[in-house]
Structures are given as structure tokens and as C-alpha cells.
Amino acid sequence: MKKILIPTDFSKHAEYALKVAAQIARKNNGEIILLHMLELPHQGSDAVGSGKELPEIMFFKNAAINRLEELMDEDYLDGIKVSEAVLFELAFEGVLKASKINDVDLVVMGSHGASGYKEMFIGSNAEKVVRSSEVPVLIIKKEQENFDVNNFVFASDFSEEIKKPFEKVVEFANKFDATLHLAMINTPNNFKPTSLSEQIMNEFVANFKINKFETHVYNESNVEKGILNFANSVDADLIGMSTHGRKGLSHFFNGSISEDLVNHASRPVITFKI
């Protein structure tokens, strides 16, 4: 977590994310990259080639840079290396591009979620980033004055494909000296006896060096509800999930529990790409 990317639209939710990123950077001697995207209409993009709207574009770019520099002067960023970037991109595409260009370790985003029609057909930018990002994405929904991760819930089926992203889960938990609560959610459609669930989890973690962890089996009507209720029961500071990054019709029909949590959880959520 040496290099942290923070997309900002200068909203209060984006600042919530920046304040959390500052705390993480300070604890890990890391740096922050502040990113703002200017989304141009198609006709504006054509105009860029002709130069007709260049003064207007430069006006918005300079205004964004000024606001970024004002953010960089905030007291909570004192002593942290902070750089700025402005991209002419769709919000989620700009985040993914900046992540690769700058070789970041973590993306921290603010989000107020999405619901109903918008959630089904459009989705929030945070949801789109979670779906496609190759690096972990931490979603912040409200102000966290002290981002201390004491109880970190990671819900999974603990299959073989989870082992690679789980390395980053363990790294994150150990850096915060958090208790990692490994949760297998039992549902009527995918029920396993408790003894089998515990065996799967114990065999899964055998080759990982986790400072502190507990295993749990939680019964609920569906996985998302189970994760949220279990997180409440242990007063989790953070919920972690791995995501397949489904796209197109596969995503529409199958959905993604990670993306649903990004939209519906009030607690911070961190996702790890499989």
C-alpha cells in the first residue's frame, strides 16, 4: 500500500475516501495520487481536434487543477507525498487507466451507492471500477475519523481460485493487525454441513501466515444478506470480497455479490480481483 489512487469529483464522499487514504498512507509511509476526470461530450472531443473549444477545455482543466491543489493543502495531508492528475476520460475508465499508468497498490473511492433502475442498468462508477480493477478497491460510504481495522470480515467459498487474491487479503489484515474473520455463508441453495465448511476453511488457510484469524459458518437465506448480518454481529470495521469481474450478459444475469455490497453496505468494503 505504498501508492494509493484517489479519484475525486470534489464531493463530500470523495473527501471521506481521501481522509481514509491519508490515514492508510501515513501508517505505511505511502503516497497519494489525486485524480480528477473531465468527461467531455463527443462533440467536444471532435472540437478538440479542430481547436474550436480548446480555451473552454483549458478553463475547466485549470479549474480542476486549482481545486486539486486546494485539497492538497488540507491539514490531514500534512507530511504525505501527494501528486495530482487530470484526465479527459469517463470516470471509471480514467480510474482504471491511471491505476495501470501509475502502478498503484490500492484504489480508495467514495460512494453513495446506487439502487433500483440505475443500479440494474447503469450502476455507480464505484461498482464499475470494482468490476474491472486489477488492484484492490476500497469503498468508503461515510466519514471515518479513525480508520482502525480491528475486525476484518472476509466472506468466500474458499475455493482454489481464491488463493491468489487471498494473499493480498492477508497482507492487508496483517498490516492493520486486524482479526480476520473468515466467513462461509450457508444458504438453502448451497448448503454444507458445519463440519465440512470448517474443514474447507481450515485447509484453505493452512499455508498462509495470518497474524489473527477466526473461522465462522453463518446460515442465511442469501449470501449478501448473510455477509451484512454477520458483519453486524462482529461489529466489522471492514468487509472484504473477491470478484470475478463479470461483464456483459453474464454480469446482467448472474450479478456480483461484491458489487451488490458496494451499493448496499454502509460499512467500508474492499474487493480483490480473482
N, C-alpha and C positions, 0 to 999 in steps of 0.2 A: 504493500500500500504506500509506495513511495511517490507515485504520481497519480493524482486524483483529478478527474474531469468533472466540472460542474456546469451543466447547461443552465442558462438563466434567461428568463423573459422579464426580469426585474419585478416579479410578483412576490407576494409575501411567502408563498410556498417555495419558490426558488431560493429565497433567503433562508428559510428553515433548513433547506438542504445544504446551503453554503456554510451555515453555522455548524452543522454536524460534520461536514467535511473538514472544517478548520480544526475541530477537536480531534478528528482522526489523524490529520496531518501533523498536528502538534505532538501527539503521542508517538508517532512513527517517524519523526524527522522527515516528513514528506513535503511535497509541493502541490500547489493547486493550479489548475488551468481553468480560467473562467471563459465560458463560451457563450456567445450570443449569435443567433441565426436571424438573418434578414430574409424573409420569404418574399421573393419577387413574383408578380404575375407574369404569365407567359409573354404578354405584350411588352412588359418591362424588360424581359430578357432579350427580346428582339431589339428593343430600343437601345440596350447596352451596346449591341454591335454597331448601331448607327451613331451612337453618341448623343442622341437627342435628349435622353433623360439622365445623362451622367451627372450633372450638377445636383439633381434631386436625390439620386442614389448616394452620392458622396455626402450629402447633407444628413441622410439617415445613418450612414455608416459612422460619420464623425459624432453624431449624437449618441450612438450606441457606445462608441469608444469612451466618450466623456462619462457616460453612466457607469461603464465598467471600471473606469479609473476612480470614480467616487466610491464604488463598492470596495475597491482595493485599499482604500484609506480607512475602512472601518476598524475600530479598535480590536475586534475579535480576530482580525487577521494579522495583528502585530507580530513580527518575528517569523512569519511564514512566507516562503517564497511563492509569489503569486504572479502569473502571467495572464495575458488576455488574448482573445481571438474573436474575430467576427467573420462568419461565413455566409455566403449567399446560397442557402440551401433550405429545403424543407426541414423542419425541426429535427425529426428523428433521423433523417438521412445525414444531417450535419453532425449529429452526435456520434453516429457510427463511423463516419469518415474521420472526425477529429480523434476518436479513440485509437484508430489504426495509425494515423499520421504521428501522433504523439506517444504511441506505445504505452498507454495508460494502464494502471493496475486495477482501477476501480472507477465506476461512474456513480455519482450521487445526484439524484434528481428529486425535486419536489413534485408532488402530485396531489390533486384533489379528487382523483379518480374519475370514472365515467360510469354511466348507468343507462339502462333502458335501450332505446333505439340507437343512441350514439355508441354505447358500448358494443352492441352487436355488429353495426355496420361501419363504424369509423374507428372507435377506440381512442384512448388517450395516447399522447406521444410517449408517455412513460411505458405504457403497455407495448407499444411497437418497439421501443428500444429493448425492453426485456425479452421480446420475442427473438431479436436478431443479434444482440450484443455478444461478442466472444469473451468479454471480460465481465466480472461480477457487476451487478447493478443494484445499488441500494436506494430504495424508495422511501422518502420521508413525507409524512402526511401532516405533521404539526410540529410546533416548535419543541425542540429537545434541549433544554438548558444544559443538562448534563447527560451526554450520550454515553452512559456506562452500560456495557452489555454484560450483565451478570447471568442472565438466563437466556440462552440462545436455543430456540426450538428449530430443529431440522426434521422435516417430515419427508418420508420417502418410502419406496417399496424395497430399497436396499438391494437392488439387483446389480449384476456385474457392471452394467453401463454407467452406474452412478459412481463407481470408484474413482474415476479420473476427476470429475468436478468436486468430489468429496475431499480431495487433497486441499483445495482452496478453502473449503468449509472448516476443516481442522486448523488450517493456518490462521484464519480469521478468529476462530474461537480461542485459540491459544494466545494470540496477540492481546486479546482483551481479558485473558484469564477467566473466561466465561465457563459456566457449566453448560455443556452441550447436551440438550435433551433430545435424544433420538426417538422419534415417534413414528410408529406404524399405525395407520388408521385402518381399522377393520370396518368394512361396510357389508350390508347384506349381499351385495352382488359380488363381492370379492373377500369372502370370509376365510380367515385362517385361525386355527386353534392358537391360544396364547402361547403354548409351549413351542409351537412351530415358529411363530412370529419372533419370539425371544431368541430361538436358535439362529434364525436368519440374521438378526441384528448382531448377535454376539460373534458369529463367524465373519460378518462383514467388517466389524471394527478391529478384528484381531491383529491386523497388520498395520494399524495406524497408531501413532503416538499422540493420544488425546490427553491433555492435562486433567480435565474433569469431564465426566460424562455419565449420563443415566439413560437407560432404555425404557420405553413405555409402549404399551399397547392400548389404543383408545378406540372404543366402539362408537360409531355414529352412523347416521343414515346416508351421508355422503362425505367425500374426502374433504372438500373445502370447509364444510361446517365442522367436521371433526378437528381440523387444524386450528380453526379460530377458537373453538371451545376449549381445546387442550391448551392453547397458548394462554387463554384467560385463566385456566386452572393453575398454571405455574407462574402467572404474572410475568410472562415473557417480555424481555426488552427488545427482542428481535426474532422474526420468523424467517427461516431460510428454506428455499426450494430449488430444485434443479428444473431446467426447462429444456424441451426438445426444440423449441423454436419453430413450431409448425406454421406453415403458410398456406395461403390459398384455400381451396375447398376442404382440405384436410383440417385446417385450423377451424374453419367455419362449423364443420360437423362435429369435430372432436373437442374443440376448445382447448384451453390450457388452464390447469389449476393455478399455476404461478401467476398468469395474467389476471385471473379472477381475483386472486389475493391482492394483487397490486391495486385493483379497483375497489375492493370491498373492505380490506383490513384497515383498522385505524392505527395499528402498531407498525413500526418500520418493517419492511420486507426486503430481503436480499436474495437475488437469484443468481444461479450458476449454470452456465450453458453446458449441456451434455455434448 
